[in-house]
Amino acid sequence: MTSLQLALFQQQKSKALLTQAQQAAFSYIDTISEQRVFPNSSEIEKLGIFDESLPNKTSDPALVMDLLKTIGSPNTVAQTGGRYFGFVNGNALPVTLAAKWLSDIWDQNAALDVMSPIASKLESICETWLQQLFDLPENTVAGFVSGTSIATLSGLAAARFRQLQKLGWDVNQQGLFAAPKIRLVLGKQTHGTVAKAISLLGFGQRSIEWVDCDTQGRMLVEKIPQLDNSCILVLQAGNVNSGAFDNFTEICELAKKARAWVHIDGAFGLWAKATNTFSKQTKGMQLGDSWSVDAHKTLNTPYDCGIVLCKDSEALTNALHQQGSYIQFSEKRDGLLYTPEMSKRARAVELWAAMKYLGRSGISELVEQLHIHANLFASLLAENEFQVLNDVVFNQVILRYKTEQLTQQILTLVQQSGECWCGGSIWQEQRVIRISVCSWATTEQDVRRSVKTFVAARNQVLGKQS
Ligand SMILES: Cc1ncc(COP(=O)(O)O)c(C=O)c1O
C-alpha cells in the first residue's frame, strides 16, 4: 500500500472529514436566515487566499475543509435563506439534501443499470411520475441531465433527428452539410439557452424565424409563419422575466397539422401543471413533442437536476445513441440512452426524494406558495409607488420606479443591502427590477422585510427619511 493510500484509508475510516463537513454545514444552516444575502466586500476580498499555485505536496485535508468553511461559507449567496430572489434559483428541500448526501457517499455512475441498479430504478420511477404529474403522453421518456440548457439541447437533437428523417435524411449517417433545410420557429422572447442549443446542433442562427410576442412575452399566434414538416417550434412554459406561458393549444394544433415538432421550454414553469391553479396557463402543454424542465428550480432539489422529456422515445435515443465494445446494456433502464453524457451522477435520487416526500399535494402547495408570495410582493410594492409591469401569473414580478435611472439606483442599493437580493433585466426595452420567488423557505415575513428594503432604497435614492 502506498503512503497516499494509507492516508486515504485512514481518512475514510475515521470519518473526521465528514464530521468536519457536517459541523460546517450545520453551522451554515443555523445562521443562514441572518447571514447577509450577498457577501460584503471585505469577505469577498478574502477569496484572494485561493490565489496560489498548485501545491507541490499533499497537505492536511482538515485544512482544505477549514478553508471552505472559513472563507467559502461567508462567500456564498444565501439563497437557502428565504430572501434570495435572483435569476430563477431554487433552494434544496431538506429531504433532497439528505438524499443527495447519501448518494454522494454512494458515488454512483447512473449511465447504466449494471453500474447502479438503484439509480436506474429511481430514474424509471421518476420518469413515470413526471409523465403522470405533467399529464404527458403515456409513452413519454425522460433523460436526467444537468439542467434545462442540456435538456433543451437533447429535445432539439431529437427534433432534428425526426424532422430530417421525415424529409428523407438520416442525420446520424449523413450529417448536416447537404441536409434539407430545417426551419426553427422561436418567439422573440425565447430564453437564450435555446439559441445556444441551436448553434451547438449546427443549424446556425440564420435558420431561426423569429415570431413577435405580446406585451407579456407570449408568441403572437397570428404572427407564426406558415408551418410545414421541416419546422421545429420552441414554446415557453414560463417566460424568464414575466413568467408568461405560450398559447400551447392553438400553436400545437397548427404544428400538428403541419407535422412540425414542438419543444416546450418549461425550465421552471412546467411545474405549474402540478396544480389546477394554473390550468389556464398550462392548457395544452401536453400537446408538445418534447419538454425541458429543472427540478432545481421550482421543485427545489439541489442543483444539477434537469430533465428532458420526449414522447418520441425512438427519436431521442437515436439522437443520443452510443455504442461501445465494453458497454453492457441491460433489459432495464440504461440512463445514457436518453442523455448526451455517459457518466453522470445519480441525479434522480434527490428528484425521487422530493416527489416521494411531497407527493402531489405537497408539490402543488409548494408551487402555489411561490405564486402567492410573488403576488404579495407585487401588491406591496405597488402600494409603494413601484410600477408592476407584468401580469403576475406565476412566480415572477417585473418592476420599475418612475425612471430607468431611479430603477437602476434602487436595484443597486437593494443588492448592496445584504437584506435581500434580486436581479435586473431589460423588459420592453427598459431597465427593470426582476423578482423571482423560487424558494420553499420564503415566508410572508421575508416578503414584507424585503419590501421594506425596497422602500428604504427608494427613500435613500429620493433623499427622503425612511
Ligand atoms: C425559461 C428558461 N429556460 C432555460 C433556462 C436555463 O436553465 P439551466 O440554467 O438549468 O440550464 C432558464 C434559467 O433560468 C430559464 O428560465
The ligand as an ORCA input file, in Angstrom:
! r2SCAN-3c Opt
* xyz 0 1
  C     -37.051     29.641    -19.359
  C     -35.657     29.148    -19.072
  N     -35.053     28.317    -19.931
  C     -33.828     27.849    -19.717
  C     -33.100     28.180    -18.593
  C     -31.736     27.613    -18.362
  O     -31.782     26.603    -17.375
  P     -30.463     25.983    -16.762
  O     -29.754     27.117    -16.108
  O     -30.925     24.947    -15.796
  O     -29.664     25.388    -17.865
  C     -33.690     29.060    -17.672
  C     -32.934     29.504    -16.486
  O     -33.403     30.297    -15.700
  C     -34.997     29.538    -17.908
  O     -35.616     30.345    -17.030
*
